[in-house]
Amino acid sequence: GPRPDSPDPGPAGPLGPLVEDALSRRPERAALRERIAAAEARVEAERAARRPQVSLGGGFDYANPNRRILPPSAEWQDSWDVSLSLSWSLFDGGRAAAAARRAAARTDALRRQADDLDRRIRLEVTARRLEVATASRAVEVAARNLEAARENSRVASERHQAGVIPSSERLDAGVLLLRAGLDHTEALAGLRTARAALDRARGR
């Protein structure tokens, strides 16, 4: 099996949680969601502009003399008032309706962008996870080959010392061990690279 000092060659985890993690962490997705929220607020504002507008006002006055009270007298008196107004723009040449349609179209376009981005993130995470799984299997195979090459080199050395095989066979076994070691190192580097790419896809 793999040597204890090799990284965990197992899979990177279930795909679903990895995708959800990426969707929650990717900064460009968060920025796009903020733009959508702002666009939705703009749509509501444009639609509200087409509806009747009601405003309520009030005031309180305490004066000497208080000009709101007749006849005026030289003493401190208080008064208050409340006003209610209704405004409704019936004829604006369709400007409010056009503005609302433009705002809604911008919002729909941003939502389509968000859906496309989500699909691309899912595909990217899926591909990067597959690369990690493939690299993990490559590490397992390289680790087994390295152990076999070590054992073969050990046996060749013993047989050479016993005079059973020529030195050329012992040297060949040493070359195979060196090659297996390089393959194992390369496989570990590939796994680290694949894991780093998956982390980037997840927004980490």
MOBEL-V930474 format. One record per backbone hydrogen bond with DSSP energy under -0.5 kcal/mol. CO is the residue of the C=O (numbers start at 1). NH is the residue of the N-H. If there is no record, write none. Layout:
co:CO nh:NH
co:CO nh:NH
This chain:
co:3 nh:6
co:14 nh:18
co:15 nh:19
co:16 nh:20
co:17 nh:21
co:18 nh:22
co:19 nh:23
co:20 nh:24
co:21 nh:25
co:22 nh:26
co:26 nh:30
co:27 nh:31
co:28 nh:32
co:29 nh:33
co:30 nh:34
co:31 nh:35
co:32 nh:36
co:33 nh:37
co:34 nh:38
co:35 nh:39
co:36 nh:40
co:37 nh:41
co:38 nh:42
co:39 nh:43
co:40 nh:44
co:41 nh:45
co:42 nh:46
co:43 nh:47
co:44 nh:48
co:45 nh:49
co:46 nh:50
co:47 nh:50
co:48 nh:51
co:52 nh:54
co:53 nh:87
co:55 nh:85
co:57 nh:83
co:59 nh:81
co:61 nh:79
co:63 nh:77
co:65 nh:64
co:65 nh:67
co:66 nh:69
co:68 nh:70
co:73 nh:75
co:77 nh:63
co:79 nh:61
co:81 nh:59
co:83 nh:57
co:85 nh:55
co:87 nh:53
co:88 nh:90
co:90 nh:92
co:92 nh:95
co:94 nh:98
co:95 nh:99
co:96 nh:100
co:97 nh:101
co:98 nh:102
co:99 nh:103
co:100 nh:104
co:101 nh:105
co:102 nh:106
co:103 nh:107
co:104 nh:108
co:105 nh:109
co:106 nh:110
co:107 nh:111
co:108 nh:112
co:109 nh:113
co:110 nh:114
co:111 nh:115
co:112 nh:116
co:113 nh:117
co:114 nh:118
co:115 nh:119
co:116 nh:120
co:117 nh:121
co:118 nh:122
co:119 nh:123
co:120 nh:124
co:121 nh:125
co:122 nh:126
co:123 nh:127
co:124 nh:128
co:125 nh:129
co:126 nh:130
co:127 nh:131
co:128 nh:132
co:129 nh:133
co:130 nh:134
co:131 nh:135
co:132 nh:136
co:133 nh:137
co:134 nh:138
co:135 nh:139
co:136 nh:140
co:137 nh:141
co:138 nh:142
co:139 nh:143
co:140 nh:144
co:141 nh:145
co:142 nh:146
co:143 nh:147
co:144 nh:148
co:145 nh:149
co:146 nh:150
co:147 nh:151
co:148 nh:152
co:149 nh:153
co:150 nh:154
co:151 nh:155
co:152 nh:156
co:153 nh:157
co:154 nh:158
co:155 nh:159
co:156 nh:160
co:157 nh:161
co:158 nh:162
co:159 nh:164
co:159 nh:165
co:160 nh:163
co:166 nh:169
co:166 nh:170
co:167 nh:171
co:168 nh:172
co:169 nh:173
co:170 nh:174
co:171 nh:175
co:172 nh:176
co:173 nh:177
co:174 nh:178
co:175 nh:179
co:176 nh:180
co:177 nh:181
co:178 nh:182
co:179 nh:183
co:180 nh:184
co:181 nh:185
co:182 nh:186
co:183 nh:187
co:184 nh:188
co:185 nh:189
co:186 nh:190
co:187 nh:191
co:188 nh:192
co:189 nh:193
co:190 nh:194
co:191 nh:195
co:192 nh:196
co:193 nh:197
co:194 nh:198
co:195 nh:199
co:196 nh:200
co:197 nh:201
co:198 nh:202
co:199 nh:204
co:200 nh:203
